Amino acid sequence: MSSISQYNLNEDQQSLLDHADRFAREQLYPLAERMDNEEWWPEEVFAQMGELGLLGVTVDPAYGGAGMDVFSAGLISQAFGRWNHAIALSWVAHDNLCVHNLYKNGSDFIRKKYLPKLCSGSHTGALGLTEPGAGSDALGSMRTSAVRDGDDYLLNGSKIYITNGSIADVLLVYAKTDPSSGSKGISAFVVEKGFPGFSVAQKLKKMGFRGSQTAELVFDNCRVPAENLVGEENLGHKVVMSGLDFERAVVAPISLGISERALDLAVEYAKTRKQFGQPIASFQMIRSKLADMYVWVETARTFTHQVLDEASRVAEGEGGRGRIHMQTAAAVMYAANTCNQVLNEMVQIHGGSGYIWESEANRLYRAIKLLEIGAGTTEVRKMIISNGLLR
C-alpha cells in the first residue's frame, strides 16, 4: 500500500501494527459495509480479538491482558481505523475507556472479577460519562447520583451517546456522590448489565460509525455493590481526567488510520478513473490534491506517534494536567482536523461516485464529525491547549 510506511517504529512495534493490520484487513474490513448499512454489530468479533492478544492491551497478563503499553494500543487503534473505523471506536471504548481504567484504578477484587472476561472478549465493556445535559461540562453538569444504602449504592439518572452501551456486559459509570462539591464529588462504579434498575433506553441511529453501537442508558434505583466502587469515593474526577489523556492518545490514531485508507483510495481511483481520454491522475490539480493529502497524513502520523510515545511514559497519577494534557488534546485535535481535510479531498477526487452512500469513500466521509466531537470537542481541545499556554 502506498501510504503506510512506518519509518519511525521499532521492530516489535512494526510487527504489532502489521499483525493488527492483517487481522483488520482480512476479518474486519469485510464486515464494514453491512455494519454501516444495517447498524449491525458482529457479536463474535471481540472474542476473536481476545484470542489474538488484541484485547486488554495495557493489562498485566496476571489478569488476562497482553502486558503492552499505550503506544501499542494506539497502533492497534490505527490499524483498525484503516479497515473498519466503527469497530475501532468500539474497541477503544472497550479496551481503553473501560478495561484500561479498571486496571489502573480498580481494586484487586474488581480486577480479578472483571478483567479476565473483558480481556478474553467474552464480555464487552463501556464507559458511562456523558449525560443529556452534560456534554463538554460532563463533570460540573452531571445529574446522575449515587447514594450509599447499606452495602450498596443506589444510582439514579441517565447517560447518553454511550459507545457500546447497548451491547456492554460491564460498564464504568460515573455518578455524583457529593452534590455540594461542584465538578468534584464524583465517584466511579462498575455496573453489570444485569443489575436491577439498569436498562438501555434506546439504541441511537447515527450519521457515521454506524456499526458501532451507541445508546442511552437509564439508572432507576440501580443497586450497585459498594465493593464495585472504583477508586475512592468523591475522587472519581481524578479517574476521569487521567483517563481522558490516554483516551485522546488512543482515539487520535483512528483519525490517522482513516486518513491513510482515504489516501490509498484516492490514489487508486486517480490512477483508474479516466476522463478526456486519460487517467485523472495525469491532471495537475489532481496531483496537487494527492500531494497535499500525503503531507497531511505523514505529519499526522508523526505527531500522533510522538504523543502516543509521551503518553506511554507518563508516570502513575500524572495524567490530566501539565504537558501531557496539552499534547493529547493537540494530537486528537490535529488528527481529526487533518482527517477532515484528507477526506474532503478524497471525495472531491472521487466526484459523484464518492457522494453515493454505498461507496467506501462516502462511508469514510461520514465519519468526519464524530472525530471532531468525541473525546472532547475541538473547542474543548483548544481550551485545554490555550489554558496550558497561558498558565
N, C-alpha and C positions, 0 to 999 in steps of 0.2 A: 504494500500500500504506500501511497506517496507521502502521507503526512504524519507518520507515527515513528520516525526515527527517534531513538531515545539516547542521545549522546551523553547525558549527564547522570545516568543511573549506573549503579554498580551491578555486578553480575547477578547477585541474589535478587535485587530489585527488578532487573530486566526479566529475569526468569519468572518472577511472580506476575509481572504485567503480562508477559506472554501467556502464562498459564490461565490467567483470568480472561484475557482477550480471546483465547482459543475456546474456552468454555462459553463465553458470551456469544461469540460468532456462531458456534455450532448449535448451542442449546437455547439461548435466549432470543437471538435475532429472529428465528422462525416463528416465535410467539408474538412478536411485536405488532403485526398487523391486526391479528384477531383481538389482542388486548385493547388496541385503540378503537377498533370498530364496535366491539361489544362491551367495553369496560369490564372485560373478563380477567380473572386472576387465576394463574396456574398453581393450584394448591401444593403440588409436589416440588416446586422449584427451590424452596429453602432447604428441604431435606437433601436435594441434590448438591446444593452448595455446602451443606454441612459435611457430606461425605468427602468433598474435595478440599476441605480445610479453608473454605472461604467465608465461614461464619465464626463469630467470636474471635475476630482477628487480633484484638488487643488484650484478650483474656488469657490468664495463666492456664496452661494445659491441665493443671490440677482440677480445674472446673470445666474442662472440655474444650477450652479455647485453643487458638493457634499460637499464642505467645509472641505475636509480632507487635509492630509499633504503629503509630498514627500514619506515618508515611506509607506503610504497606496498605493500610486501609484506604488511603487516598488513591493508590494505584489501582486497587480493585474497583473503586468507585469510577475512576476514569475509564477503565476497560468496559465496565457495564454500561456507562453512559454512551459509549460509541455505538453499541448494538441494540440496547433496549433501555432507554432512559427511564421508562416507567418502573421497571424492575430496579434500576439503580437507585431511584428515590426511595422505594420501599425497603431496599437493602440498607440504605443509610439510616432510615427511621428505626429499623430493627437493630442493626449491629452497632450503630454509634449512639443514637439518641436513647435507646433503651439498654442494650447489653453493656456497652462501654460505661454508661453511667452507673448501672447496678454493680459492675465490677469495681469501679473506682470508689463508690460511695456507700454501697450496701454492706450490711453486717455479714459475718461469716454464715449465719443462718440463711440470709437471703441469697448469698452466693451459692451455697450448696443446694438450696431448694430449687432455684430458678435457672441458674446459668447453664447447667449441663443440657437441659432440654432446649434452651434458646440457642446454644452453640451447635447442637446437632441438627437444628432446623425442624424438630418435631413440634416445637412451639414457635409462634410468631410474636414479636414484640412491637410496642408502640410507645409514643410519648404523648401525654395529655397536658398541654400547657395553654394553648390559645383558647379564648372564650369569645362568644358572640360580641361582647362589648369590650374585649381586652385583646388587642392585636399587638401593635407596636409597644403599647404600655401594658404588656402581659402581666407584670407583677403588681404595679400600682392599681390597676383596674380589676384585678382578679376578684370574682364573686364566689367561686366555689369554696365552700367552707368544710372544715373537718373539726369535729368536737369529740373530745375524749368521752367514752362511755364504758366504764369498767375496763375490760381487757381489749376493747376495740375502739376504733374511731368511726364516727358516722359522717360520711361525705354527702354533701348536697350541692348541686349545681350542674353545670353543663360545660362541655368542651366542643369546639368547632374546628373544622379543617384538619382533622387528625389523620395523618397518613398511617395506613394500616389499621385504622380504627375499627373497621367492620370485620377484620379477619384476625385481629390480635387475640392471643391467649393470655398475654401478660402485658400490663400497661404501667408505665411510670407516670403517676398522676400528681400534679401539684395542687395544693389547696391551702386556703388561709386558716391558720390555727390561732393567730392573734390579730384580729381585725384592726386593733388600735395602732399597729406598727407600720402602717402605710405599705410601701413596696417590700417591706420585710415581713416578719411574722408569718412566713410561708413554710410549709413542710411538704415533703415528698413521700409518696406511698406506692407500694406495689399492689396493684389491683388485678385480680384474675377475672376473666370474663364470666365465670360462674358465680361470682359473689352476689348475694341478694341485694337488690336495689340498683344494680348496674345494668344499663341497657344501651343498645345502639339505636338512636332515634331515627337516623336516616343515612343512607349512603349518598354522597354528593356527586353530581354529574359535572364534569369539568371540561374546559376547552382543550387542555393538553395534559400530558402524563395520565391519560385516561385509564390505562390499565392498573395504575397504582390506586389502590382503594382508599378513599378519603371519606370520613364520616363525622357525624355529630354524635357525641356521647352524652348520656344523662346519668346523674347520680342522685337517687331518691332514697335518702337514708341508707346509703350503701355501707354495709358493715365491713370494715377492714380490720383485721387483727393488728394490735399495737406492735407486734413483732415485725410487721411489714412496713414500719416507718423506715425510710431511707435517710441515713444521717441523723442529725439531731433535730428535735422539734424546734420550729421557728427559725431554723437556719437553712431552709431549702433554697433561699435566694442564692446562697453560695454555690449550691449544686447547679442551679440554673446557669449562673454567669460563667462558671468554669467550663460547663458542658457546651455552652454556645460557641466558645472559641474552637473547640475540637469539631463541633458540628460544621461550622463555617469552613474550616480547613478541609473537611472531607466532602462537603457539598460542592465547593468550587471545582473539583475535578469532574463532576457531572457536566458542567458547562464546557469544560475543556474537551471531554470525550465527544460531546455532541458537535462541537466545533470541528474536531478532527474528522468526524464522519461527514459533516457537511462539506468540508473542503474536498474530500475524496469524491463525493457525489458530484460536486461542481466540475472538478477536473474531468471525471469520466464523461459527464454529459457534454461538456465543451468539446471533447475530442470526437464524440459520436454524432452529435446533432449537426446537421448540415443546413445551411441557408446560402442562397446566392451561389450554389454550386460548390461550396467548400465548408469544412467544419468551422463552427463558430469560434473555435479556439484560435483560428488564424486572424481574427479581428483584434485590433489593438485594444479596444475598450474592454473586451472580454479578458484579454491577457492582463490588463491593468487590474481588473477586479480580482483575478486569481492571485496576482502578486500581493495585493493588499491582504487578501484572506490568509495567505501563507504567513505573512509577517505578523498578523494579529494572532494566529494560532501559536506560532513559535514564542511570541512574547508572553502569551497567556500561560503556556506550558512552563516556561522558565519561572515566572512569578509564582504560579500555583505550587510547583515543586519546591521552590525556596521556602514558602510559608509552611508547607507540609513538614519540611525538614525542621524548621524552627519549632513547630507545634510538637514534634516528636521529642524535642529536647526540653520542653517546659517542665520545671520541677513540680512535684506534687503540691497542689494548692495554689499555684502561681497563675492559673488561668483567670480570665475575667478582668484583668487590669494590665496596665503597662503596655509595652511594645507588642506583645503577642495579641492583645485585644485589638489594637490598631491594625496589625498585619493581617489577621484573619478576616477582619471586616473589609480591608482593602482587597484581599485576594478574592473573596467571594463577589465583591462588587465589580472588580475588574474582569473576572472571568465571565460574569453574567453580561456585562456591557459588551465585552468582546464577542461573546456568543451571539448577542443581538445583531451586531454588525455583520458577522460571518453568515448568519442565517439569512439576513436580509439580502445580501449579495448572492447567496446560493439560489434563493427563489428568483431573483432577478435574472440570473443566468438561465434558469430553467424556463422562464417565461410562463406561458399558460399551463404547461404540464406541472409546474411547481405549485400552481394555485388550486389544482384538483385535489380534493380531500383524500383520495385513496393513495396518493403518491407519498413516498418516503420523505421527500423534500417538504411536503406540506405537514406531515406528522412531526418532523423536527421543528418546523417553524412555529407550530402551535405551542411549543414548549417554552418560547421566549419569556413570557411574562412571569410565570411562576418563579423562574430563576432570579428575577428582579424583585420578587416579593417575599419568597420563603426565606427562612433563617435570618429574618430581619430585612426590612425593605431597603432599597438603595438609599433612601433618605436617612434611615436609621444608621446605615453603614457610614454615611457621610458625617453624621453627628458624632459617632464614635471616633472617627479619624480626626475631625476638627477639634473635638474636646481634648484628645491626646496632644495635638499640636499646640493648643493654647494653654494647656495646664502649666 
